[in-house]
């Protein structure tokens, strides 16, 4: 039997099995009509069994799927797929495959070159295993198991000038995110509970493989470290009415103050608090603007008697010409961060850091961009050169250029060059240096390089 004939037969069988069991004749003919329908159903079931045998012998997957639908339509369940018994909140029958979370694997490989003491080598910059699933109509779940590797001497807490010939650090595995989120709550609110990347600015929310450049802005690295700001706690999002913008959002987060650069680290006495307001402006059919204001405070020592206060302003501008959004575009982002760090003697160290970058889309798959960083160090926790004492105001500047080619929505290649001028050796690199990356990222699974 050909595929088309098999498909047609299966469809007819499914329709036949949906026939009503009651007769439409007069009462006098009811018994005769019921007997005739019973015989027809028995005959159709025999034919269905024969087709199932044919599928088993020929391996016709398409026909097998249609026969499965026919069985379900006729009320014949699949014993190999038990269903969920009715429970609190509704009957909600879900077979085993529907209960499984969506799983994706994301990789970030690079070859790094430097004219400084950092060795030229291949690095597994990141590998992530992502799990996502809706738990019920009101709740969803997300978890990310991540492994990262950085060049030797670029981890915070190590001297980048100690060994110029060391290989990259060993790959560290950690649970980067694991949280559940309630959506569609009254008053247009949403709630996150668990460990998550916090809503400070725009780029901190993105995973490293999803960033528009090979590395995150130096302003964010010098305040929160390479991994960014990740907190364990609770976050609440509010959608506000159009007060001063077309759409307004407010985020409140309360988390452990366990960021090792900005706050107390592993031990804490009080939590940290974050407040973010976002306004979206529709500038016409081709562009929009997003403005964000952030405030954060938390203890920076174990006793909890010293604080760090951080405020920032960020903007995002996107332009896509009408009818050419897949081939042309301009993206402009920037952020200014002001930090106040309380030292042991009670003095306050103030630091200003900012970055801006622009990215042009030249064709469907080609992008070019440039980023400029100008940062001041928040405290001596960032400076790692033992020969140069920390002085408020010292910092670094860097100019970065990058070219990105999207082979597909799953595979991306990037070449990046960065020239940095530093007052002291930092976790981001030695004094003055030029670095280059050849980066390849890929995504296998339903969830790709997510940006927020």
C-alpha positions in Angstrom: 0.0 0.0 0.0 1.4 3.4 -0.9 1.9 6.1 1.7 -0.9 8.3 0.2 -3.4 5.4 0.3 -2.3 4.5 3.8 -2.7 8.1 5.0 -6.2 8.3 3.4 -7.2 5.0 5.0 -6.1 6.1 8.4 -8.0 9.4 8.1 -11.2 7.5 7.1 -10.7 5.1 10.0 -10.4 8.0 12.4 -13.6 9.6 11.1 -15.5 6.2 11.2 -14.5 5.7 14.9 -16.0 9.0 15.7 -19.4 8.0 14.5 -22.2 8.2 17.2 -23.3 4.9 18.7 -27.0 5.9 18.6 -29.2 5.3 15.5 -31.2 8.0 13.8 -34.0 5.7 12.6 -37.4 5.3 14.1 -37.9 3.4 17.3 -39.1 0.3 15.3 -35.8 0.1 13.4 -33.5 1.0 16.4 -32.4 -2.6 17.2 -31.6 -3.4 13.6 -29.7 -0.2 13.1 -27.6 -0.7 16.3 -26.7 -4.2 15.2 -25.6 -2.9 11.8 -23.4 -0.2 13.4 -21.9 -2.8 15.7 -20.9 -5.0 12.8 -19.4 -2.0 11.0 -17.3 -1.0 14.0 -16.1 -4.6 14.4 -15.1 -4.7 10.8 -13.3 -1.3 11.0 -11.4 -2.5 14.1 -10.2 -5.5 12.2 -9.0 -3.3 9.4 -7.3 -1.1 11.9 -5.5 -4.0 13.5 -4.3 -5.1 10.0 -3.0 -1.6 9.2 -1.2 -1.6 12.6 0.5 -4.9 11.6 1.5 -3.3 8.3 3.0 -0.3 10.0 5.0 -2.6 12.3 6.3 -4.5 9.3 7.1 -1.5 7.0 8.1 1.1 9.6 5.8 3.8 8.1 6.2 6.6 10.7 3.7 8.9 9.1 0.9 6.3 9.0 1.8 5.2 12.5 1.2 8.7 13.8 -2.2 8.8 12.0 -3.2 5.5 13.4 -2.3 6.7 16.9 -4.7 9.6 16.4 -7.4 7.2 15.2 -7.0 5.1 18.3 -7.4 8.2 20.5 -10.4 9.4 18.5 -12.0 6.0 19.0 -11.5 6.0 22.7 -8.7 3.4 22.6 -5.9 4.7 24.9 -2.2 3.9 24.5 -1.3 1.7 27.4 2.4 2.8 27.1 1.5 6.4 27.8 -0.3 6.6 31.2 -2.2 9.7 31.9 -2.3 11.9 35.0 -5.1 11.3 37.3 -7.3 14.3 38.1 -5.9 16.4 40.9 -6.4 19.7 42.7 -7.1 22.5 40.3 -8.6 20.5 37.5 -8.4 17.3 35.5 -5.4 18.4 33.5 -4.6 15.1 31.8 -0.9 15.2 30.5 1.0 12.3 29.1 4.6 11.7 30.0 6.1 13.5 27.1 4.1 16.6 27.9 5.4 16.6 31.4 9.0 16.6 30.4 10.8 20.0 30.4 12.2 21.5 27.2 16.0 20.9 27.2 18.6 22.9 25.3 22.4 22.8 25.2 24.3 26.0 24.4 28.1 26.2 23.8 30.5 29.1 23.6 34.0 28.3 22.3 36.8 30.8 21.5 40.4 31.2 20.6 42.0 34.0 22.5 45.2 36.0 21.6 46.9 38.7 23.6 50.1 40.7 23.5 50.2 40.6 27.3 51.1 37.8 29.7 47.9 35.8 29.0 48.6 32.7 27.0 47.1 32.3 23.5 44.8 29.3 23.6 41.5 27.7 22.9 38.9 28.1 25.7 35.5 26.6 26.5 34.1 30.0 27.5 30.8 28.5 28.4 28.6 25.4 28.2 25.0 25.6 29.4 22.3 23.0 29.9 18.9 24.8 30.0 15.7 23.3 31.3 12.3 25.1 30.9 8.8 23.9 31.5 5.3 25.3 32.4 4.3 23.7 35.7 0.6 24.7 35.3 -1.3 27.6 33.6 0.0 30.1 36.2 3.6 29.0 36.9 6.7 28.2 34.8 10.1 26.9 35.7 13.6 27.5 34.5 17.0 26.1 35.4 20.5 26.6 33.9 23.5 24.4 34.7 26.5 26.3 33.4 30.2 25.6 33.0 32.7 28.5 32.4 36.4 28.8 31.7 38.5 31.9 31.7 42.1 32.5 30.7 44.7 32.0 33.5 45.0 35.1 35.8 41.7 36.7 34.8 39.7 35.3 37.7 39.0 37.8 40.5 41.2 37.1 43.4 44.2 36.1 41.3 47.3 38.0 40.2 47.2 38.3 36.4 50.9 38.9 36.3 51.9 35.9 38.4 52.4 33.4 35.6 52.4 34.4 32.0 52.5 30.9 30.6 49.6 29.3 32.5 46.9 27.5 30.8 43.3 28.5 31.1 41.5 27.9 34.4 39.7 24.6 35.0 36.1 24.5 34.0 33.9 25.3 36.9 30.3 24.0 37.0 27.6 25.7 38.9 23.8 26.1 38.9 23.6 29.5 37.4 19.8 29.9 37.6 16.9 27.9 39.0 13.6 29.6 39.7 9.9 29.4 39.3 7.8 32.3 38.1 4.1 33.1 38.6 2.6 35.0 35.7 -0.7 36.7 35.0 -1.3 37.6 38.7 -3.8 40.3 39.7 -2.8 43.9 39.1 -0.5 42.9 36.2 2.2 41.5 38.4 4.6 38.6 38.2 6.7 36.9 40.9 10.0 35.1 40.6 11.4 32.9 43.4 14.8 31.2 43.4 18.2 32.0 42.0 18.1 34.3 38.9 20.1 36.9 37.0 18.9 40.2 38.4 17.2 43.0 36.6 20.0 45.5 36.9 20.2 47.4 33.7 19.8 45.5 30.4 22.8 43.4 29.7 23.2 41.8 33.2 20.1 39.8 32.5 21.6 38.2 29.4 23.6 35.0 29.6 27.2 35.4 28.4 26.7 33.5 25.1 23.8 35.8 24.2 25.8 39.1 24.6 26.3 41.3 21.5 30.1 41.2 22.1 32.4 38.4 23.2 32.7 39.9 26.7 30.4 41.9 29.0 31.1 45.6 29.4 34.0 46.4 31.8 31.7 48.6 33.9 29.6 45.6 34.8 32.6 43.4 35.3 34.3 45.8 37.7 31.2 46.2 39.8 29.7 42.7 39.9 32.4 40.4 38.5 32.6 38.2 35.3 29.4 36.3 36.1 27.4 39.5 36.7 24.8 40.0 39.3 23.0 36.8 40.2 20.9 36.6 43.4 19.0 34.1 45.4 15.7 35.5 46.6 12.4 36.9 45.3 11.6 39.4 42.6 8.3 41.1 41.8 7.5 42.8 38.4 4.7 45.4 38.1 3.3 46.7 34.9 2.3 50.3 35.4 0.0 52.5 33.5 1.4 54.9 30.9 2.5 57.7 33.3 5.4 59.3 31.4 6.0 56.7 28.7 3.9 54.5 26.5 4.5 51.6 28.8 6.1 51.5 32.3 7.4 48.7 34.4 8.6 48.5 38.0 10.8 45.6 39.5 11.5 45.0 43.1 14.0 42.3 44.1 15.2 41.2 47.6 18.1 38.7 47.5 21.1 37.5 49.5 23.9 40.0 49.5 26.3 37.4 48.2 28.0 39.2 45.3 31.7 39.1 46.3 32.7 42.4 44.8 29.8 44.7 45.5 28.4 43.2 48.7 29.2 40.9 51.6 30.0 37.7 49.6 29.2 34.3 51.0 28.3 35.5 54.5 25.8 38.2 55.1 23.7 39.7 57.9 21.1 41.6 55.8 19.8 41.1 52.2 20.3 43.4 49.3 17.5 45.4 47.7 17.1 46.3 44.0 14.6 48.7 42.5 14.3 49.2 38.7 11.9 51.4 36.7 11.6 51.0 32.9 9.9 53.2 30.4 9.2 52.3 26.7 8.7 55.0 24.1 7.3 54.3 20.7 9.1 56.7 18.4 7.3 55.8 15.2 6.8 52.7 13.1 10.5 52.1 12.7 12.1 52.7 16.1 11.6 52.7 19.9 13.5 53.8 23.0 13.8 52.2 26.4 15.0 54.1 29.5 15.8 52.4 32.8 16.7 53.7 36.2 18.2 51.4 38.8 18.9 51.6 42.5 20.5 49.0 44.8 21.8 48.8 48.3 23.2 46.0 50.6 25.9 45.3 53.2 29.5 44.8 52.0 30.9 43.0 55.1 29.9 40.0 57.2 28.7 42.1 60.2 26.4 44.1 58.0 27.5 47.5 59.4 28.9 48.8 56.1 26.9 49.4 52.9 27.3 49.6 49.2 24.9 51.8 47.3 24.7 51.7 43.5 22.6 53.7 41.1 22.5 53.6 37.3 20.8 54.9 34.2 20.6 52.9 31.0 19.1 53.4 27.5 18.4 51.2 24.5 17.5 52.6 21.1 16.5 50.3 18.2 15.8 51.3 14.6 14.6 49.0 11.9 13.5 50.4 8.5 10.0 49.5 7.4 10.0 46.4 5.2 13.7 45.8 5.8 13.9 44.7 9.4 15.5 41.4 8.5 18.3 43.1 6.5 19.0 46.5 8.0 19.0 47.9 11.5 20.8 50.0 14.1 21.1 49.3 17.8 22.5 51.8 20.4 22.9 50.9 24.1 24.6 52.5 27.0 24.7 52.6 30.8 26.1 54.9 33.5 26.8 53.4 37.0 27.5 55.4 40.1 28.7 53.4 43.1 29.4 54.4 46.8 31.4 51.8 48.7 31.8 52.2 52.5 35.3 51.3 53.7 36.4 49.9 57.1 37.4 53.4 58.4 33.9 54.7 57.5 35.1 56.6 54.4 33.1 56.4 51.2 34.7 55.6 47.9 32.7 57.0 45.0 33.3 55.6 41.4 31.7 56.4 38.0 31.7 53.9 35.2 30.0 53.9 31.9 29.9 52.2 28.5 28.2 52.6 25.2 28.0 50.5 22.1 26.5 50.6 18.6 25.8 47.8 16.3 24.8 48.0 12.7 23.1 45.2 10.7 24.6 45.2 7.2 22.7 42.2 5.8 20.5 39.4 6.9 23.4 37.6 8.6 26.1 40.3 9.1 26.6 42.7 12.0 29.4 45.0 12.9 29.7 46.9 16.2 31.9 49.0 18.5 31.9 49.5 22.2 33.7 52.0 24.5 34.3 51.5 28.2 35.4 54.0 30.8 35.4 52.7 34.3 36.6 53.7 37.8 37.3 51.0 40.4 34.7 50.7 43.1 37.1 49.4 45.8 40.4 47.6 46.2 38.6 44.3 45.8 38.9 44.7 42.0 42.6 45.8 41.9 44.9 42.7 41.9 48.4 44.2 41.3 50.3 43.8 44.6 52.8 46.5 43.6 50.3 49.2 43.0 48.2 50.3 45.9 44.5 51.1 45.3 43.7 54.8 44.9 40.2 56.1 44.4 39.7 57.2 40.8 42.0 54.6 39.2 40.4 52.5 36.5 40.6 51.5 32.8 39.3 52.4 29.4 38.9 50.1 26.4 37.9 50.3 22.8 36.3 47.2 21.3 35.3 46.3 17.8 33.5 43.2 16.7 32.1 41.5 13.5 29.3 38.9 13.9 28.1 36.4 11.3 24.9 34.5 12.0 25.3 31.3 10.0 21.8 30.4 11.2 19.6 31.2 14.2 21.5 28.4 16.0 25.1 29.0 15.0 27.0 32.3 15.3 30.6 33.3 14.6 32.3 36.4 15.8 35.7 38.1 15.6 36.5 40.8 18.2 39.5 43.0 19.0 40.0 45.0 22.2 42.6 47.6 23.2 42.6 48.4 26.9 44.5 51.1 28.9 44.6 50.4 32.7 46.0 52.1 35.8 46.6 48.8 37.5 46.5 45.1 36.8 42.9 43.9 37.1 40.9 40.7 36.9 39.9 41.8 33.4 43.5 41.7 32.3 47.1 43.0 32.9 48.1 46.7 32.6 47.8 47.8 28.9 47.1 45.1 26.4 45.4 44.2 23.1 43.3 41.1 23.0 41.5 39.3 20.2 38.8 36.6 20.2 37.5 34.2 17.6 34.2 33.1 19.1 31.8 30.4 18.0 28.5 29.8 19.7 25.8 27.3 19.1 22.4 26.3 20.5 20.9 22.8 20.3 17.3 22.7 21.4 14.2 24.8 21.4 15.7 27.8 23.3 18.4 29.7 21.6 20.7 32.6 22.6 18.0 34.5 24.6 18.1 38.3 25.1 15.7 40.1 27.3 
